[in-house]
Amino acid sequence: MIEPNDLLAAARLVREKAHAPYSLFRVGAAIRGASGRIYSGANVENAAFPQGQCAEASAIGTMIAHGEKRIAEILVLANSAEICAPCGGCRQRLREFGFDETIVYLANPAGIQQQIKLKDLLPLSFGPANLPSAKNLNHPAISLMDLTSLNDDDTDAKIQQLAQRATTPAGPVAALCVYSKFLVTAKKSLPYSMIRLATVVNFPGGNLAETKITQDVSFALDLGAEEIDIVIPYHLYRQDPSTANRSLVRALVERAKKQIGAGRVLKVILETGVLHDDRLIEMAAQDCVDGGADFLKTSTGKTPVGATIAAVKTLLQVIQKNQPSGRQVGCKISGGVRQPSEADQYLMLVEKMMGKDWINPANLRFGASSLLDQLLNTSSKTVNQGY
């Protein structure tokens, strides 16, 4: 018998927690994600039988909730002498998050009895590649975009027009980013929308007093902001990156994160084009992560140099470094990204460093305005041959 003991142990433990008062047939499933982490789940029955949930579905849900989307291995363990293979619905779920070489272990109380690859479990399967949309791809950066207008001449009418652009023929953008005074207009222009509302604080200079920053965050939250992009006092790193100054930055981020609370996103703007030095960028990024930032963002877009490949690489390295601690931190690429070819370069870098599954709005954003129209005009052929 094969013995991947960690998967079997996790499945045994969770199987005992199954809710199966009707069938008395308890099942546990354990998934090893692409990262190596293990996620487990048990079957949950319901008096209205169709409303129950299989163990595999529970384990997949746990995996998704922790930010992973790829199954490397899965073990299914029932409390009978016979092995328990995934049902039809769960096979479809495995098809969505597995790949051809995903290993499926089938076990009973005596241990693992059979091992099979997903491609052999599903010789004729239906998946994302079979959908028409997969053959006519839209540019992936569209769904990652924080569509932005932070101009001195913004008006309610201009923000309304911006909001109309946010829901595109290729699907919605991730968020709409405007000055706080236009949040109500933006919200009214996007009724019942999944597009999140974002605004900026301590913008663009990063030099406001603590009391003013606190007031501005409260004002933004009261008007419906779901995401706050806050500028740190980045000039401190250029002047004197002392322990005291670094502590000031961490404290600012900590206060802001505590103030916005759970369910809202704090993006911290480092102004990497001004910091310029990789050592200073890394230092500032780590301080922001330690303070509780949800995203590290390159630039306000108000300085001569915005995002660069080198700066984004440094931010991603800091994010990688902190992954073992369980800190989920994203990256927002903002400042000067105007052409699809530029977005493609960043996407290729992110895929190389973080993996393709990391490329989703929970982890990656582009802060832009003019980029959207260019992306909508990009053909599927360009997308496939470029990024």
N, C-alpha and C positions, 0 to 999 in steps of 0.2 A: 504493500500500500504506500502511496505517496503521502508525505506528512509535512505540508506547509503549516507548521504548528500554530503560528500566530493567527492565521485566518481561521483555523479550526477552533482554537480557543475562544476567539471573539464571537464566532457563530454559536458555540455552545453556551456561552454566557448570556447572550442576548436572546437565544431561543427560550430560555427559562422565563423570560419576561414577556413572552408572547401573550396576546389577549385572544384566546381561542376557546371560549366557553361553549360554543355550539358544536364545532367539529372535534374538539379536543386534539386537534392535529397542529402541534406547535412547530413552527419553522423559524430558523435563524439564517440570516445571510450576512456575509462579511465581504466587503469590497476592498481591494487594494487599489488606490488611485495611482495616477501616473507619478505623483510625488513620492509614493511609497507609504503614505499614511493609510490607515485602515479605518473604514466606516462600516458600522453594522446596523442591522435593523431586523425586527421581528414582524410576523404577521399580526394584523389587527382586524378581528372580525367585528361584524355589526349585525344587529338583529334583522336589519334590512340587508340581506346577504350581498347584493351587488355593491353595497357601499363599503365593504371590507377592503383591506389592503394587504397585498402579499409582502413577504419579508424582503424580497428583492427590491420592490418599490420603496419600502421604508429605508433601506440602506442607500439607495440611489438618492433619495431626498436628502438624507444626511450629508452625503457627499456634495451635492449641489449647494447646500446651505453653507458649506465650508469653502466654497469657491473653486471646487474642482469639477471637471466635466468629462474626464476620460477614465475608463475602467481598464486597469491592467489585468486584474484577476478578480474572480468572484467565486465564493464558496457558498453552496446551498446545503443546509443541514436540517433534516426532518427528525421527528422522534419515532420513526418506524424502522423496521428492518429493511424496507425497500428504499432505494434512493429516490430523491425527489427532484425531478428536472423542472426547470422554469416553465410556467404555463405560457400560453400564447401571448397574453398581454405583457408578461414580464420579458418574454423574448423580444418583443418589439421595443421595450424600454432598454434592454441590453443593446439592441441594434443602434439605438440613438446615441448611447454614450460609450459603447465599446468599439473595437475595431477587429479586423479579421483574426489577428493573433491573440486577442483577449482569451485568457484561459478560464474555463468554467470547471470548477471542481464540484462533484456530486458526492455527498457524504451521508452516512447514517451513524447511529451512535457508536459503531465500531471504528469509525474513521472514514477516510476518503476512499471511495470505491471506484471512482471513474474520473478521468480527466479528458476534456474535449476542448478544442478550439472553437471560438464563436462562429467562424466561417463554416465549420462542420455541423454545428448545431443549427445554423440558419443557412442552408445551401441556396435557398431561393427566398431572399428577404427584400423588404421594402424599407428604404431609408431616405435620408435627406437628399442623396444624390439622384433619387428617382423623381424628385419634384421639379416642375418646370422652372422654378426660380433658380435652381442650382445650375441650370444651363444658360441662364441670362443674368449673370451676377451683377449686382450693383456694387459700387465701391464701398468697401467695409468701413471707411472713415466716416461715412454719412451717419451711421448709427452711433458713432463715438463722439459726435461733435457737440460742443457747447456753443451754440449759435449766439454770437456776441455783438452787442452794440454798446460801447462805452465812450460816447462822443459828447463834446460840450454842446453840440447843437441837436441832441436827441430831443424828440417831442413824443407826445402820446401817439400821434399819428404814425410816426416812424416806427415806434415800438409795435404798434398794431400790424404794420406791414411786415416787420421782422417775424412776428408770431405766425403770420400767415405762411411764411416761407418755411417754418419749422416742421410742418407736416408735409413731407415731400412725396412725389409719386413713388419714390424708392423706400418710403417708410419715414418714421419720425426721427429727429435728432435726439440726442440724450438730454439736453437741457437748453434753456434760454437764459443767457446771462446779461443782465441790464443793471443800471443804477437802481438803488433801493426805491427812489421816488417813482419809478416806473413799474414796480412789482405788481401793483394792483391792476394796472392796465394790461400787463402781460398775462396775469391770471385770468382776467375777464376775456382775454383774446384766446385763451386755451382752456375752455371749460371741459371738464371731465377728461383732461388729457393726462397721459402718462409722462409727458415731457416735464422734467423737473425745473423749478425756478431757482436761478442762482443770481447772486449779486456779489459786489466787492466791498471790502472794508479796509480802512487804512491805505487807501488807494489814491494815487499810484506811488507816493513817495515813501510810504512805510514809516512815517515819522510823527504820527499823531500821538497825543497823550493817552495814557491808559484809560482814563475816565471817558474820553471821547470815543475810543474804540469800543468800550463796553456799551455805551449809549447807542452807537451805530449798529452794533450787532443786535441789540434788543429791538431797535427800530425795524431792522430788516426782518427779524423773526416775526414780529407783530404783523408785518405786511405780507407774510406768507413765504418767505425765503426758505427753501429746503436745502440749499447748498450755499456756503459762504466761502468766497475766495479772499483770503486775508493776506496782505503784504506784510512780511516781517521787516524789522529795521535792518535790512541787509547791509547798509552802510557800516554797521558796527564791525562786520567781518573785515571790511577793507581798512577801517581805521585801527582797530585793536581787537583781534579775536581772542581776547582773554577769557579766562574762566568766568569772570563776573559778567562780561557782555554776553557770552554764550548762555549763561543762566537766565539773563533777561529775555532772550529770545524763547527759550524753552518755557519760561513762565507765561509769556504772552500766548503761546500756542496752547498751553494747558488751560489757561483761563478761557480762551475762546472755545475750546472743545467742550469744556465743562458747561459753558453757557449755552451752547447750541443743543447739547443733549443727544440722546440716542435717536437714531432714525434720520438724522440730518448729517450732511457731509461737510467736513472742513478741508478745504484745499488751501495749501500754504504756498504763497508765491515767493520764490527765492531771488528773482531777478538775476538769473545766472549769467546773462550777458554783461552785467556790471561786475559781478564777482569775478568772472572770467577764469580765475585760477581754479583748476580742478580740485586742489586741496581745500580751498575755501568753500567751494560748492559742496564737496563731500561733508565738510564740517557742519555747514548750515543744514544740509539735508538730514544728517543724523540727529542734530538738535531738534529739528522739527518732528522727526519720527518719535524721538524720546518724549516730546511734548504731547503726542497723541494725534498728529496729523493723519487724515485719511488719504490725502493725495499730496504729492510733491509736484508743484507747478513751476515751469521754467520762468515765465515772464509776464509782466503786465501788458506787454505790447506797446508800451509808451517810451521805450528806450531805443537807441540806435541798433542794438543787437538784442534779438529775442532768443528764440530757441536755436540750439545748434545740436548736431549729432553728438559732439563730444560731451556737452552738458547733459543731454538725455542719457547717454551711456553711464555717466557718473551717477545720476539719480537712480537708474535701474540697478546699478551695482550696490547702492545703499539699500534699496528695497530687497534685493536678493540676500544681502547680509542679514537682514532682520527677519526673513521668512521663517527660520527655525524657531524663533520665539513665538510664532503664531500671530504676529502682527501683519494684518493685511493692509498694505499701503499701495495706492495706485499712483499713476503718473499722468500729469496733464501737460501736453505739449502746446505751448502758446507763444505767440510772437513771431510773425513773419512767415507763417506757413500758408501759402496762397495757392500753390499749384498741386495737382494730384501727384505729380512726380516727386514733390517734396514730401508729401504725406506717405508715399510709398517707401521712401528711404527710412522713415521712422518706423513704419510697420515692419519692414524687414529686420531692422535692428531689434525691435521688441520681440519679434518671433524668434530670432536667433538666441536672444538672452533669456527670455521668459517662457517661450513656448507659444504655439498658436492658440491654445485654449485660453491663455491669459488675455488675449485680445478681445475684450468685451467692455461695455460701459462701466462695469463695477471696478475695473482696473485701469482702464486707459481712456483718455479723452483728448480731443483736439480743441483748443480754444481759437475760434476763427469766425469770420463773417463772409468774406469774399470767396473763401475756399468752397463753400457749398455749391454755388452755381457751376463752378468748374467741375466738381465731382459729379453733379447730375448730368453733365454733358460728356462724361467719360464712358465710353462703350465698354461692354463686357470683355471685348477682345483686349482692350487696353489694360483692363484690370488683371486679366489672366496672364498677360505677357509681362506686365510690370510687377506689381506686388503679387 
